[in-house]
Amino acid sequence: MVAIGVPNYAQYTITDHAKDRALHRFGVVDSEVGKWSNRLLSQGVYDQTQENHRQKYHWHDIVFIIDPRQKSVITFYS
């Protein structure tokens, strides 16, 4: 079974790095990044847990990395 969505995604914060990546890679301005990332986190498909315990998800062609220990979104990329 494929896991859909990050558990407790509303508790996650978006790092400044992730906000910067969202702007430069996807054109998402700071005032919209919360709404945009909530959609990704709620609908993303789990891919793998990395060695540093961070988790990789994707939603369509957007990949995002989260840190479940810190409850933060680390980055977004294609």
Protein Blocks (a to p, Z undefined) as FASTA:
>chain_A
ZZehjehklmpccdfklmmmmmmmnopafklmmmmmmmmmmmmccfbdcfkopacddehj
bccdddfklopafbdcZZ
